[in-house]
Amino acid sequence: MEQKSIMSKRTKELLIQSIKEKKQWALLTLVVLVVTVIVLPLMMEHDISEEFIALGIFEIFVVMFVNLLIDFNYLHDSRKFGYYLSKPFGAVNKMHTVMLSNSIFALIFLGGLFIISAIGGLELMELFLVPIAWLAYLVFITALASHISGNTIIAGLVTIFIYGLPVLILGVIYYAVSFVSDLAVGFNVNIIMEFVLNNIYKLDVLYLIKYVDDFSIGYFVVVFLVLLIVYSLTRWIIQHRKNERIGEFIMFRGFKYFVAVIMSVMVPFIFSNMLNSNETLVMVLSFVILGVLTYYVALVILDKSFKIKKMAIKVLLIFMSIFLAIVLISGLVVTSVQGNTPDIDKIKGIYVSTSGSVYLPNAENEYVDVSRLDYEDIIKHDLPIYTSREAKQTIIDLHKAIVDDSSFNRYMDINIIYYMESGAKTSRYFSLEYRGESYNAEILKSIKALMKTDENKIIRFPLFYDPAYRSHFRDLDANIYGGDLDLELTSRQTDELIQMMRKDLDLYIGQYDDDIYSIGYNNSYVSFPYVEISQETKGYRDYLSVQFVNNKTRFQNYDIPEYFEHTRLYVQKLIDDGNN
């Protein structure tokens, strides 16, 4: 009991001494924070904002990280380590002292920033919730990295490696998914990763980003579990650390292999993205060749030797075999279901477009990934959704045609999202391959069939095909411009013009291949393919533009192409009637 009391007393003394030794670091940190958080805003005649507070928090991160590496330096120096071993307190107590002293150091300055932020009326939860936990992560991870490493600089690099390990693992998952998506048609890697991040690998929870806007007790649970796992690993490392290896880059061979394996995936991943290659054979070859080379180079650096152990070769062979087996099996499974389409009677609606994102003016980030939107969001933002049986069947036929043969007469993406009556949704993202004249004609046939459906006409041109849409306008008129032409139409003439334009649209929709890019756009400005006006042009032979006006407010404009014969003949009739 007396011995424990002595140990506790000596630990407290060591803690106080460790804190006192940080006087110069404290002074330096104070000066830096005062300059960046207070003086700079005043010089710039700027209020103390979140940006300056965030910069101050980052500076505390850097200073504490450097301090932790310096304080754990004794683990990487045989003489210092021998000195501490000769003292009555153990390795664990020494580690606790370093962790506590640096935590107190950081919390003091964080407290100062917190007070400044509170005085400035800034959002405290958003500013400090995540950084406090990240600082705790840094303390525990640096302790773990310092015990794994036999060199202080390497300890810093290992800290960064472990801190970013979840992101690196995400890269490994992304690389594996990119293999699978290339083996099957319609499975876009970004859509799959979106599902993985939202439902399986929740990186925002691990790094606590989720709790900034949605704080709950889960925040404390995640922080506690992460720190418990890191601390438990550190205690195990302390017990199994072979101190005669001090001076080596990494003291645990298993961790060396782990680092080398991660690098053997990340380098081919980066290389394949730089090449932007979707060829499966190229990806496999780059993975094997670059992976083996990277693995060997990583071990040469970590071992400081060109010799490679048999165990290292076994680890690489096992990993690559498992990785490729998982990719191959997943690819076969996905390929077997790529042609499956939902039961038409269970489909609530289908979204189709030529892009994976959509412009939402009122959204925070304006361009939003459509796969994130639920059916209610589609309706709320008035995005094109096909609900008629005719359109649904046409889209299903398009889906099957692309799976059979994705060759086309141009490069083009087609995004299909099935919204089911049950609330579920199924996404397919197809990248059509350019094959010149030898393409799958069924794809173009299905797209044109969809464009000719009554529902698509209403979606694209509600002014001409949807009486309910026109009924919203109390005072609908039109102005016609072209050359020296400037006509203001009456309500009756506007109705007649709409009928003429509708006749031309009936002939136009689905006839011009360039118009297939318009899938997924509704009630927007339409640019018709240009054809030079000639003597064969019927009706008014000059530039022609129609501007629709509601209660003196312009809302739709159309440049009339030369092949809109009914419209041009009607305009010419108005001119002739006016001259008479």
C-alpha positions as CSV (number, residue, x, y, z in Angstrom):
1,M,0.0,0.0,0.0
2,E,2.8,2.3,0.9
3,Q,4.6,1.4,-2.3
4,K,1.5,2.3,-4.3
5,S,1.3,5.6,-2.5
6,I,4.9,6.4,-3.3
7,M,4.3,5.5,-7.0
8,S,1.3,7.7,-7.1
9,K,3.2,10.6,-5.5
10,R,6.1,10.2,-7.9
11,T,3.7,10.0,-10.9
12,K,2.1,13.3,-9.8
13,E,5.5,14.9,-9.4
14,L,6.5,13.7,-12.9
15,L,3.2,15.1,-14.3
16,I,3.8,18.5,-12.7
17,Q,7.4,18.6,-13.9
18,S,6.3,17.6,-17.4
19,I,3.8,20.5,-17.5
20,K,6.3,23.0,-16.1
21,E,8.7,22.0,-18.9
22,K,6.2,23.2,-21.4
23,K,6.5,26.9,-20.4
24,Q,8.3,27.9,-23.5
25,W,6.0,25.9,-25.7
26,A,3.1,27.6,-23.9
27,L,4.5,31.0,-24.5
28,L,5.1,30.3,-28.2
29,T,1.6,28.9,-28.6
30,L,0.0,31.9,-26.8
31,V,1.8,34.4,-29.0
32,V,0.8,32.5,-32.2
33,L,-2.8,32.2,-31.1
34,V,-3.0,35.9,-30.1
35,V,-1.6,37.0,-33.5
36,T,-3.7,34.7,-35.6
37,V,-7.0,34.8,-33.7
38,I,-7.0,38.4,-32.3
39,V,-4.4,40.7,-33.9
40,L,-4.9,39.6,-37.5
41,P,-8.7,40.1,-37.5
42,L,-8.2,43.6,-35.9
43,M,-5.6,44.5,-38.5
44,M,-7.9,43.4,-41.3
45,E,-10.8,45.2,-39.7
46,H,-12.6,41.9,-39.5
47,D,-14.7,40.4,-36.8
48,I,-13.3,37.3,-35.1
49,S,-14.9,34.6,-37.2
50,E,-15.0,30.8,-37.4
51,E,-12.2,30.8,-39.9
52,F,-9.7,32.4,-37.4
53,I,-10.9,30.1,-34.6
54,A,-10.5,27.1,-36.8
55,L,-6.9,28.2,-37.7
56,G,-6.2,28.6,-33.9
57,I,-7.5,25.0,-33.3
58,F,-5.3,23.7,-36.1
59,E,-2.3,25.5,-34.6
60,I,-3.0,23.7,-31.2
61,F,-3.1,20.4,-33.1
62,V,0.3,21.0,-34.6
63,V,1.9,22.2,-31.4
64,M,0.5,19.2,-29.4
65,F,1.5,16.7,-32.1
66,V,5.1,18.0,-32.0
67,N,5.1,18.0,-28.2
68,L,3.8,14.4,-28.1
69,L,6.6,13.3,-30.5
70,I,9.2,15.1,-28.4
71,D,7.9,13.7,-25.1
72,F,7.8,10.1,-26.5
73,N,11.3,10.5,-27.9
74,Y,12.7,8.5,-25.0
75,L,11.1,5.4,-26.6
76,H,13.5,5.8,-29.5
77,D,16.7,6.4,-27.7
78,S,18.3,3.4,-25.9
79,R,20.0,5.6,-23.3
80,K,16.9,7.6,-22.4
81,F,14.8,4.5,-22.3
82,G,17.3,2.7,-20.1
83,Y,17.2,5.7,-17.8
84,Y,13.5,5.6,-17.4
85,L,13.6,1.9,-16.9
86,S,15.8,2.4,-13.9
87,K,13.2,4.6,-12.3
88,P,10.6,3.2,-9.9
89,F,7.6,4.1,-12.1
90,G,6.7,1.8,-15.0
91,A,6.4,2.3,-18.8
92,V,2.6,2.6,-18.5
93,N,2.8,5.4,-15.9
94,K,5.3,7.2,-18.0
95,M,3.0,7.0,-21.0
96,H,0.1,8.2,-18.9
97,T,2.1,11.2,-17.7
98,V,3.0,12.2,-21.3
99,M,-0.6,11.8,-22.5
100,L,-2.1,13.7,-19.5
101,S,0.4,16.6,-19.6
102,N,-0.2,17.2,-23.3
103,S,-4.0,16.9,-22.9
104,I,-3.9,19.5,-20.1
105,F,-1.7,21.7,-22.3
106,A,-4.1,21.5,-25.2
107,L,-7.3,21.9,-23.2
108,I,-6.0,25.1,-21.6
109,F,-5.6,26.8,-25.0
110,L,-8.8,25.3,-26.3
111,G,-10.6,26.7,-23.3
112,G,-9.2,30.2,-24.2
113,L,-10.5,29.8,-27.8
114,F,-13.8,28.6,-26.4
115,I,-14.2,31.8,-24.3
116,I,-13.2,34.0,-27.3
117,S,-15.8,32.2,-29.5
118,A,-18.5,32.5,-26.9
119,I,-17.8,36.3,-26.6
120,G,-18.0,36.6,-30.4
121,G,-21.3,34.7,-30.5
122,L,-20.0,31.9,-32.7
123,E,-21.5,28.5,-33.0
124,L,-19.6,26.6,-30.2
125,M,-21.0,23.1,-30.9
126,E,-19.9,23.2,-34.6
127,L,-16.5,24.6,-33.8
128,F,-15.4,22.5,-30.8
129,L,-17.4,19.3,-30.7
130,V,-15.3,17.4,-33.3
131,P,-11.8,19.0,-32.6
132,I,-11.9,18.0,-28.9
133,A,-12.5,14.4,-29.9
134,W,-9.9,14.6,-32.6
135,L,-7.4,15.9,-30.1
136,A,-8.1,12.9,-27.9
137,Y,-7.6,10.6,-30.9
138,L,-4.3,12.3,-31.6
139,V,-3.0,11.8,-28.1
140,F,-3.9,8.1,-28.0
141,I,-2.8,7.4,-31.6
142,T,0.5,9.1,-31.1
143,A,1.2,7.0,-28.0
144,L,0.4,3.9,-30.0
145,A,2.5,4.9,-33.0
146,S,5.5,5.9,-30.8
147,H,5.5,2.5,-29.1
148,I,5.2,0.7,-32.5
149,S,8.1,2.8,-34.0
150,G,11.8,2.8,-33.2
151,N,12.4,6.2,-34.6
152,T,10.7,9.6,-33.8
153,I,10.3,10.7,-37.4
154,I,8.8,7.4,-38.3
155,A,6.5,7.7,-35.2
156,G,5.1,10.9,-36.7
157,L,4.5,9.3,-40.0
158,V,2.9,6.2,-38.4
159,T,0.6,8.5,-36.4
160,I,-0.6,10.1,-39.6
161,F,-0.9,6.7,-41.2
162,I,-3.1,5.3,-38.4
163,Y,-5.1,8.6,-38.1
164,G,-5.9,8.4,-41.8
165,L,-6.3,4.6,-41.9
166,P,-10.1,4.6,-42.2
167,V,-9.7,6.8,-45.3
168,L,-7.0,4.5,-46.7
169,I,-9.3,1.5,-46.1
170,L,-12.0,3.4,-47.9
171,G,-9.6,3.7,-50.8
172,V,-9.1,-0.1,-50.8
173,I,-12.8,-0.6,-50.8
174,Y,-13.3,1.9,-53.6
175,Y,-10.6,0.1,-55.7
176,A,-12.3,-3.3,-55.1
177,V,-15.7,-1.8,-56.1
178,S,-14.2,-0.2,-59.2
179,F,-13.1,-3.7,-60.3
180,V,-16.7,-5.0,-59.7
181,S,-18.3,-2.1,-61.4
182,D,-16.2,-2.7,-64.5
183,L,-17.1,-6.4,-64.6
184,A,-20.9,-5.6,-64.7
185,V,-23.0,-3.1,-66.6
186,G,-25.0,-0.4,-64.9
187,F,-23.2,-0.5,-61.5
188,N,-21.6,2.8,-61.2
189,V,-18.7,2.9,-58.6
190,N,-19.9,6.2,-57.1
191,I,-23.4,5.0,-56.6
192,I,-22.2,1.8,-55.0
193,M,-19.8,3.8,-52.7
194,E,-22.6,6.1,-51.8
195,F,-24.5,3.0,-50.6
196,V,-21.5,1.7,-48.8
197,L,-20.8,5.0,-47.0
198,N,-24.5,5.5,-46.0
199,N,-25.2,1.9,-44.9
200,I,-22.0,0.0,-44.1
201,Y,-18.8,1.9,-43.8
202,K,-19.9,5.0,-42.0
203,L,-16.8,7.2,-42.1
204,D,-18.7,10.3,-40.9
205,V,-19.6,8.4,-37.7
206,L,-16.0,7.3,-37.1
207,Y,-14.6,10.8,-37.6
208,L,-17.7,12.3,-35.8
209,I,-18.7,14.6,-38.6
210,K,-22.2,13.3,-38.4
211,Y,-22.7,14.6,-34.8
212,V,-22.0,18.2,-35.7
213,D,-25.6,18.6,-37.1
214,D,-27.1,15.6,-35.4
215,F,-25.6,15.4,-31.9
216,S,-26.5,12.3,-29.8
217,I,-25.1,10.0,-27.1
218,G,-23.6,8.1,-30.0
219,Y,-20.9,10.7,-30.1
220,F,-19.6,9.7,-26.6
221,V,-20.0,6.0,-27.5
222,V,-17.9,6.3,-30.6
223,V,-15.2,8.3,-28.9
224,F,-15.0,5.9,-26.0
225,L,-14.8,2.8,-28.2
226,V,-12.1,4.3,-30.5
227,L,-10.0,5.4,-27.5
228,L,-10.5,2.0,-25.8
229,I,-9.4,0.1,-28.8
230,V,-6.3,2.3,-29.4
231,Y,-5.4,2.2,-25.7
232,S,-5.8,-1.6,-25.5
233,L,-3.6,-2.0,-28.5
234,T,-1.0,0.3,-26.9
235,R,-1.0,-1.7,-23.7
236,W,-0.5,-4.9,-25.7
237,I,2.3,-3.3,-27.7
238,I,4.1,-2.2,-24.4
239,Q,4.0,-5.8,-23.2
240,H,5.4,-7.3,-26.4
241,R,7.8,-4.5,-27.4
242,K,11.3,-5.8,-28.0
243,N,13.4,-2.8,-26.9
244,E,16.6,-4.2,-28.5
245,R,15.0,-3.1,-31.8
246,I,15.1,0.6,-30.8
247,G,16.4,2.4,-33.8
248,E,14.5,0.4,-36.4
249,F,11.8,2.2,-38.3
250,I,9.1,-0.1,-37.2
251,M,9.6,-2.6,-34.3
252,F,6.7,-5.0,-35.1
253,R,7.1,-7.1,-38.3
254,G,3.3,-7.7,-38.6
255,F,2.7,-3.9,-38.7
256,K,5.4,-3.6,-41.4
257,Y,3.5,-6.1,-43.5
258,F,0.2,-4.3,-42.9
259,V,1.6,-1.0,-44.0
260,A,3.2,-2.6,-47.1
261,V,-0.1,-4.3,-48.0
262,I,-2.1,-1.1,-47.8
263,M,0.5,0.7,-50.0
264,S,0.4,-2.2,-52.5
265,V,-3.2,-1.4,-53.1
266,M,-3.1,2.4,-52.9
267,V,-0.4,2.9,-55.5
268,P,-2.2,0.8,-58.2
269,F,-5.4,2.6,-57.2
270,I,-3.8,6.0,-57.8
271,F,-2.1,4.8,-61.0
272,S,-5.4,3.4,-62.5
273,N,-7.2,6.6,-61.7
274,M,-4.5,8.6,-63.4
275,L,-4.8,6.4,-66.5
276,N,-8.6,6.6,-66.2
277,S,-8.7,3.1,-67.6
278,N,-11.8,0.9,-67.3
279,E,-10.3,-2.2,-68.9
280,T,-10.5,-5.0,-66.4
281,L,-7.3,-6.7,-67.7
282,V,-5.3,-3.5,-67.4
283,M,-6.6,-2.9,-63.9
284,V,-5.7,-6.5,-62.8
285,L,-2.2,-6.3,-64.4
286,S,-1.5,-2.9,-62.8
287,F,-2.7,-4.2,-59.5
288,V,-0.5,-7.3,-59.6
289,I,2.6,-5.7,-61.1
290,L,2.5,-2.3,-59.3
291,G,1.2,-4.0,-56.1
292,V,4.2,-6.4,-55.9
293,L,6.7,-3.7,-56.7
294,T,5.2,-1.3,-54.2
295,Y,5.1,-4.0,-51.5
296,Y,8.7,-4.9,-52.1
297,V,9.9,-1.2,-52.1
298,A,7.9,-0.5,-48.9
299,L,9.5,-3.5,-47.1
300,V,13.0,-2.5,-48.4
301,I,12.5,1.0,-46.8
302,L,11.0,-0.3,-43.6
303,D,13.6,-3.1,-43.1
304,K,16.5,-1.1,-44.5
305,S,17.4,-4.3,-46.4
306,F,16.9,-5.6,-50.0
307,K,16.3,-9.1,-48.6
308,I,12.7,-10.1,-48.3
309,K,11.6,-12.8,-45.9
310,K,9.5,-15.8,-46.9
311,M,6.7,-14.8,-44.5
312,A,6.5,-11.4,-46.3
313,I,6.0,-13.2,-49.6
314,K,3.3,-15.5,-48.1
315,V,1.5,-12.4,-46.7
316,L,1.4,-10.7,-50.1
317,L,0.3,-13.9,-52.0
318,I,-2.5,-14.5,-49.5
319,F,-3.7,-10.9,-49.5
320,M,-3.7,-10.6,-53.3
321,S,-5.4,-14.0,-53.7
322,I,-8.2,-13.1,-51.3
323,F,-8.6,-9.6,-52.8
324,L,-8.9,-10.9,-56.4
325,A,-11.1,-13.8,-55.3
326,I,-13.5,-11.4,-53.5
327,V,-13.6,-9.1,-56.5
328,L,-14.2,-12.0,-58.9
329,I,-16.9,-13.6,-56.9
330,S,-18.6,-10.2,-56.3
331,G,-18.3,-9.5,-60.0
332,L,-20.0,-12.8,-60.9
333,V,-22.8,-12.2,-58.5
334,V,-23.4,-8.6,-59.7
335,T,-23.2,-9.7,-63.4
336,S,-25.8,-12.4,-62.7
337,V,-28.3,-9.7,-61.6
338,Q,-27.4,-6.8,-63.8
339,G,-30.2,-7.5,-66.2
340,N,-32.8,-7.9,-63.5
341,T,-35.5,-5.2,-63.6
342,P,-38.2,-4.5,-60.9
343,D,-41.7,-5.8,-61.3
344,I,-43.5,-3.0,-63.3
345,D,-46.6,-3.3,-61.0
346,K,-44.4,-2.5,-57.9
347,I,-42.7,0.5,-59.4
348,K,-44.0,3.9,-58.1
349,G,-42.0,6.0,-60.5
350,I,-38.8,6.0,-62.5
351,Y,-36.3,8.8,-62.8
352,V,-34.2,8.9,-66.0
353,S,-31.5,11.3,-67.0
354,T,-28.1,11.6,-68.8
355,S,-26.3,12.7,-65.7
356,G,-25.7,11.5,-62.2
357,S,-26.3,14.9,-60.7
358,V,-29.1,17.5,-60.9
359,Y,-29.2,21.2,-60.4
360,L,-31.3,22.3,-57.4
361,P,-31.2,26.1,-57.0
362,N,-32.4,26.0,-53.4
363,A,-30.1,23.2,-52.2
364,E,-27.0,23.9,-50.2
365,N,-24.7,22.6,-52.8
366,E,-26.9,23.3,-55.8
367,Y,-25.6,20.3,-57.8
368,V,-26.8,17.2,-56.0
369,D,-26.2,13.5,-56.6
370,V,-29.6,12.2,-57.7
371,S,-29.1,8.8,-56.1
372,R,-29.3,10.5,-52.7
373,L,-32.8,11.8,-53.3
374,D,-35.9,9.9,-52.2
375,Y,-39.2,9.9,-54.2
376,E,-40.5,12.7,-52.0
377,D,-37.5,14.8,-52.9
378,I,-38.0,14.2,-56.6
379,I,-41.6,15.4,-56.3
380,K,-40.7,18.4,-54.1
381,H,-38.1,19.7,-56.5
382,D,-40.3,19.0,-59.6
383,L,-37.8,16.7,-61.2
384,P,-39.0,14.5,-64.1
385,I,-40.5,11.3,-62.9
386,Y,-42.2,8.7,-65.1
387,T,-45.3,7.1,-63.6
388,S,-47.3,5.9,-66.6
389,R,-47.2,2.2,-67.5
390,E,-46.2,3.0,-71.1
391,A,-43.1,5.0,-69.9
392,K,-42.2,2.5,-67.3
393,Q,-42.2,-0.4,-69.8
394,T,-40.2,1.7,-72.3
395,I,-37.5,2.4,-69.6
396,I,-37.4,-1.3,-68.6
397,D,-36.9,-2.1,-72.3
398,L,-34.1,0.5,-72.5
399,H,-32.4,-1.1,-69.3
400,K,-32.5,-4.5,-70.9
401,A,-31.2,-3.3,-74.3
402,I,-28.2,-1.6,-72.6
403,V,-27.3,-4.8,-70.6
404,D,-27.5,-6.9,-73.8
405,D,-25.1,-4.5,-75.6
406,S,-24.0,-1.1,-74.3
407,S,-22.5,0.1,-77.6
408,F,-23.9,3.3,-79.0
409,N,-23.3,5.9,-81.7
410,R,-21.9,8.4,-79.2
411,Y,-20.5,8.6,-75.7
412,M,-23.4,9.0,-73.3
413,D,-24.4,8.2,-69.7
414,I,-27.9,7.1,-68.7
415,N,-29.0,7.2,-65.1
416,I,-32.0,5.1,-64.1
417,I,-33.5,5.1,-60.6
418,Y,-36.5,2.9,-59.9
419,Y,-38.6,4.1,-56.9
420,M,-40.7,1.3,-55.5
421,E,-44.1,1.3,-53.9
422,S,-42.4,-0.2,-50.8
423,G,-40.1,2.9,-50.4
424,A,-37.0,1.1,-51.7
425,K,-35.1,2.3,-54.7
426,T,-32.8,0.6,-57.2
427,S,-30.2,2.6,-59.1
428,R,-28.4,1.8,-62.4
429,Y,-25.9,4.1,-64.1
430,F,-24.8,3.1,-67.6
431,S,-21.9,4.5,-69.5
432,L,-22.5,3.8,-73.2
433,E,-19.5,2.8,-75.3
434,Y,-18.9,4.6,-78.6
435,R,-18.9,2.2,-81.5
436,G,-19.5,4.4,-84.5
437,E,-22.0,2.9,-86.9
438,S,-21.9,-0.6,-85.4
439,Y,-23.9,0.2,-82.3
440,N,-26.9,-1.4,-80.6
441,A,-29.9,0.2,-82.4
442,E,-32.3,-1.0,-79.8
443,I,-30.9,1.6,-77.3
444,L,-31.7,4.5,-79.7
445,K,-35.1,2.9,-80.5
446,S,-36.0,2.7,-76.8
447,I,-34.8,6.2,-76.0
448,K,-36.9,7.6,-78.9
449,A,-39.9,5.5,-77.8
450,L,-39.6,7.1,-74.3
451,M,-39.4,10.6,-75.8
452,K,-42.5,10.0,-77.8
453,T,-44.6,8.9,-74.8
454,D,-47.3,11.3,-73.8
455,E,-45.8,11.6,-70.3
456,N,-42.4,12.6,-71.6
457,K,-44.1,15.3,-73.8
458,I,-45.8,16.7,-70.8
459,I,-42.6,16.6,-68.7
460,R,-40.6,18.4,-71.4
461,F,-43.1,20.8,-72.8
462,P,-45.9,21.2,-70.3
463,L,-46.9,24.5,-71.9
464,F,-48.0,22.7,-75.1
465,Y,-49.1,19.4,-73.7
466,D,-50.5,19.9,-70.2
467,P,-53.8,21.9,-70.0
468,A,-53.5,21.8,-66.2
469,Y,-50.1,23.6,-66.4
470,R,-51.5,26.3,-68.7
471,S,-54.5,26.9,-66.4
472,H,-52.1,28.3,-63.8
473,F,-51.5,31.4,-66.1
474,R,-54.2,34.0,-65.8
475,D,-53.0,36.2,-68.7
476,L,-50.9,34.2,-71.2
477,D,-49.6,36.1,-74.2
478,A,-46.8,35.7,-76.7
479,N,-44.3,38.0,-78.5
480,I,-42.7,37.1,-81.8
481,Y,-39.3,38.5,-82.8
482,G,-37.2,37.9,-85.9
483,G,-35.3,40.2,-88.3
484,D,-37.4,43.4,-88.4
485,L,-40.4,41.4,-86.9
486,D,-41.9,42.4,-83.6
487,L,-45.4,41.1,-83.0
488,E,-47.5,41.1,-79.9
489,L,-50.1,38.4,-80.0
490,T,-53.6,38.4,-78.5
491,S,-54.7,35.6,-76.2
492,R,-56.6,33.9,-79.1
493,Q,-53.5,34.2,-81.3
494,T,-51.3,32.8,-78.5
495,D,-53.6,29.8,-78.2
496,E,-53.4,29.2,-82.0
497,L,-49.6,29.6,-81.9
498,I,-49.4,27.0,-79.1
499,Q,-51.4,24.6,-81.3
500,M,-49.1,25.1,-84.3
501,M,-46.0,24.6,-82.2
502,R,-47.5,21.5,-80.7
503,K,-48.0,20.1,-84.2
504,D,-44.3,20.8,-85.0
505,L,-43.2,19.3,-81.7
506,D,-45.2,16.1,-82.4
507,L,-43.1,15.8,-85.6
508,Y,-39.9,16.9,-84.0
509,I,-39.8,14.8,-80.8
510,G,-37.8,11.6,-81.3
511,Q,-36.7,12.5,-84.9
512,Y,-33.5,14.3,-84.2
513,D,-30.8,12.2,-82.5
514,D,-29.2,15.2,-80.8
515,D,-32.4,15.7,-78.8
516,I,-31.8,12.4,-76.8
517,Y,-29.6,14.4,-74.5
518,S,-32.7,16.1,-73.2
519,I,-33.8,13.1,-71.2
520,G,-34.2,14.1,-67.6
521,Y,-34.9,17.8,-68.2
522,N,-38.3,19.3,-67.7
523,N,-39.9,22.7,-68.5
524,S,-36.5,24.2,-69.2
525,Y,-35.0,26.3,-72.0
526,V,-34.9,24.1,-75.1
527,S,-32.3,24.6,-77.9
528,F,-33.4,22.9,-81.1
529,P,-30.8,21.6,-83.5
530,Y,-29.9,24.4,-86.0
531,V,-30.6,24.0,-89.7
532,E,-29.7,26.8,-92.0
533,I,-32.7,28.6,-93.4
534,S,-33.0,28.2,-97.2
535,Q,-35.4,28.8,-100.1
536,E,-37.1,25.5,-99.2
537,T,-38.1,26.8,-95.8
538,K,-41.8,27.2,-95.6
539,G,-43.4,30.2,-94.1
540,Y,-41.4,33.0,-92.5
541,R,-37.8,32.8,-93.7
542,D,-35.7,34.5,-91.1
543,Y,-34.5,34.2,-87.6
544,L,-37.6,33.6,-85.4
545,S,-38.0,33.6,-81.7
546,V,-41.2,33.2,-79.5
547,Q,-41.3,34.8,-76.1
548,F,-44.2,33.7,-73.8
549,V,-45.5,36.2,-71.3
550,N,-47.7,35.8,-68.3
551,N,-49.2,38.9,-66.8
552,K,-46.3,40.9,-68.4
553,T,-43.7,38.6,-67.0
554,R,-41.5,36.6,-69.4
555,F,-41.1,33.0,-68.5
556,Q,-40.4,30.9,-71.6
557,N,-38.4,31.6,-74.8
558,Y,-38.0,29.4,-77.9
559,D,-35.8,29.9,-81.0
560,I,-37.9,28.4,-83.8
561,P,-35.9,26.2,-86.2
562,E,-36.5,26.2,-89.9
563,Y,-38.2,22.8,-89.8
564,F,-41.1,24.0,-87.6
565,E,-43.2,24.5,-90.7
566,H,-46.6,24.9,-89.0
567,T,-45.3,27.6,-86.7
568,R,-43.5,29.5,-89.5
569,L,-46.5,29.3,-91.8
570,Y,-48.7,30.6,-89.0
571,V,-46.3,33.5,-88.3
572,Q,-46.3,34.4,-92.1
573,K,-50.1,34.3,-92.0
574,L,-50.1,36.8,-89.1
575,I,-47.8,39.1,-91.1
576,D,-49.9,38.8,-94.2
577,D,-53.1,39.5,-92.3
578,G,-51.5,42.5,-90.7
579,N,-50.4,43.9,-94.0
580,N,-53.9,43.5,-95.4
